[in-house]
Amino acid sequence: MAASALSKEEELHWLALRLVPGLGTRKAGLLLQQFRSPQAIFRASRTELEGAGLPGSIAQSIASGCSFEDAVDQQEKMLACGAALVPIHDPRFPALLKEIYDPPIALFARGRLELLGSTGLGVVGTRRPTQYGIAAAERLAADLAQAGLAIVSGMARGIDTAAHRSALAAGGESIAVFGCGVDELYPAENRKLRDDLAVKGLLLSEFLMGAPAYPQNFPIRNRIISGMSVGVLIVEGAQYSGSAITARMALDQQREVFAVPGSIMSKMSWGPNLLIKQGAKLVQDWNDVLVELPAETRRELAARAQARQGVQMSLKNKDEEGEVRDELGTLSRSLLAAIPADVPVHLDHLVETFETQSSSEIIAELFNLEMLGLIRQLPGKNFVKVW
């Protein structure tokens, strides 16, 4: 995809248009359809702007050029953090995102801008996941990333964070869409993840540089996650959660909706289970997603996956895991069988279960399993199997 770098003057006009008081996304898009460029909009008279359907106050703001001073400040902030502006007329702007009802007129981007042309899949879920939800998000995000899909999410706590990290760890592509400026950090504990995404992945936002993460921003952000993706995968979420909102947006945008089923006893599974009842595709592994994509898209993904170190998707990982398990001793195999992937097991319970073994022997084998990547230790001496 050819790059289309803006001159400083062109960038300034796009930023100034974005900063016009009272001019929303939809009205700005309609102006661009009529006048073709921000420069032409700012050259128009107040009468011409009102003739295009703008209220007098907004037309006067444009005609006065009052937003250019703030636009200069935005340019300086972009330069300071290495962000780029990708307007909707830029060939790099995600093609699918242009198709939604109210696409942003421009995106602020940090990182690998070539990922704007990737085939993305939204992976979203609750900020308070169960261990089952985290395991499902990590496994599916890794497998789907290895299959060539870019994992698109919102870098929120919980499922979003697990999906981003797992995709990057698998050597795949990941895109974080912010509900604040791309120079901001939210949540604060995701500093390292944000820095990793800025190098290995891509940070995106339609919000201005320095914009805080206001709660009302996140539904606006969610339409971009679904809008630039071929589909959205819901891992965990309550019935009226943000992930449920994203699923509704995906349906409105004619995107595929996928959901990971969960326990009927868990409130965090109400959202995905309800979506499945309403027709969302039930997902148990990565192939459940890929088979729903057009044949041409699947061929493109296969070519990308093979180009990245000849990855054999999840089958290679399963073969390697089998080889590792063949080398395990009897106690390790028994411990691995006793530790589920969805419910943490406390060390004391394992010691009581394997009463013929000393606690030091069990602890040593647990450490070995953890080093092999087969189990994970959680706070409070709890253990879960890596799914």
Secondary structure, DSSP 8 states (H G I E B T S, - for coil): -------HHHHHHHHHHHTSTT--HHHHHHHHHHHSSHHHHHHS-HHHHHHTT--HHHHHHHHHTTTHHHHHHHHHHHHHHT-EEEETTSTTS-HHHHTSSS--SEEEEEE-GGGGGS-EEEEE--SS--HHHHHHHHHHHHHHHHTT-EEEE---TTHHHHHHHHHHHTT--EEEE-SS-TTS-SSGGGHHHHHHHHHHSEEEESS-TT----TTHHHHHHHHHHHTEEEEEE-S--TTSHHHHHHHHHHHTT-EEEE----TT-GGGHHHHHHHHTT-EE-SSTHHHHTTS-HHHHHHHHHHHHHTTT--HHHHHHHHHHHHHHT--HHHHHHHHHS-SSS-EEHHHHHHHTTTS-HHHHHHHHHHHHHTTSEEEETTTEEEE--
